[in-house]
Amino acid sequence: MVRVTVRIGGGIGGHGKVVSTMMELEDTATLATLLDMLGRDLGEDLRRPYVVVAVNGRRVADQESCTWILRDGDVVAVVGATAGG
């Protein structure tokens, strides 16, 4: 099993502050697998391009999420995109 920390913020799921949780996944779990799991709870809030996803501080493009294998100890951040000027 792989344990990853998931940090959700930026208004996703109605959370104004960053919410952090630990999740256990299969050893071969991809980022896309994790996002699908989160999507069951967060629904439309998790729809791209309205969110930015990063693993260990590195932004991960949508097309990379299917091949990005998560490793034990990874930190995944999911943040709602904001606009302003």
Secondary structure by P-SEA (a helix, b strand, c coil): cbbbbbbbcccccccccbbbbbbbbcccccaaaaaaaaaaacccccccccbbbbccccccccccccccccccbbbbbbbcccccc
